Amino acid sequence: MSALIDTPAPAPVRSNEIVSLQAHILQQQSRYPEASGQFSWILSALAISAKMIASHVRRARLDDVLGTVGNQNVQGEQQQKLDVIANDILLRTLGGREGVAIVASEENEEPVILRTDDAAERKYCVLFDPLDGSSNLDVCGAVGTIFSILRKDRRSARPQDSLLQRGAEQVAAGYVLYGSSTVFVLTIGMGVDMFVLDPSYGAFMRVAQGVRIPNVNKCYSVNEGNRLSFPEGYQKYLSWAQEHGYSSRYAGAMVADVHRILLQGGVFMYPPTRKAPKGKLRLMYEANPMAMIVEQAGGKALSAPGERILDVRPTDIHQRVPVIIGSSEEVEHVAAHL
């Protein structure tokens, strides 16, 4: 068996300090004497939202909030009951933060304009997928929340146009994984840090700083049920990978798959298909924030060979793109076949 499979990935750097997410945010803020604290309050709102959503996820069966609500979202997908609950929690929590000018959700057709006064200190836009992989809920599978933070662009003719910035302009991105534990992964452009919710204290505790994704791991993550409708290059890659001893792992939730790859290495793909010729994943709510996290951890994120996800210029807040994301060498293996 290959040494790449036998050798475990290096563990993320873990400090002996006991540091909560709140304390971590304040530590980061102290590096910027000019900071007003608005950005920190936004991260705090996201942490509070994550704890509330985690509670609902744990009690979903008991509270009878599994299944669909009978409506479709703007993406044409059936909304799960917890999609609606998670979306409402994030909208209400972020709406109470003075530093948030605009919020946009994968579940809503239009962004919500909260504050338009540009005379005050520059504010932020927060975009999110409230419950990624929500179809996993009925079978007790992992789900997650993904978020992206941008500075409001005062030059935009309309407030909502502030959202149409390249992923490279993000000031922060992260995700929350609701699984066997609740994990909060965050980057503010200075590496990737990881926190785990301690239910005894009701706080996210820092468990790793400077997370680095392994360069190589013979593992890929893709919905192979769509293989026959993938472009020829992706099919060639899959044949090559299987001939070279790669294993396949696919959880059905981008957060769960990317989290595993962040820690163990490998590559996650969502190619174009005949049904979704531009890809299925949303640039602003999923691809950009995950690309920022993976690049900050030393990996790569492409929408096509030579096309960095973070350089894609958005034309619509619900724009879709193909995604190839993960360990640098594994992403290059995919790109070489396209």
Secondary structure, DSSP 8 states (H G I E B T S, - for coil): --HHHHS-----B--SS--BHHHHHHHHHTT-TT--SHHHHHHHHHHHHHHHHHHHHHTTTTTT--SEEEEE-TTS-EEEHHHHHHHHHHHHHHHT-TTEEEEEETT-SS-EE-----SSS--EEEEEEEEETGGGGGGT--EEEEEEEEE--TT-SSGGGGG---GGG-SEEEEEEESSSEEEEEESSS-EEEEEEETTTTEEEEEEBS----S--SEEE--GGGGGGS-HHHHHHHHHHHHTT-EE---S-HHHHHHHHHHH--EEEE---SS-TT-SSBIIIIIHHHHHHHHHTT-EEEEETTEEGGG---SSTT-B--EEEESHHHHHHHHHT-
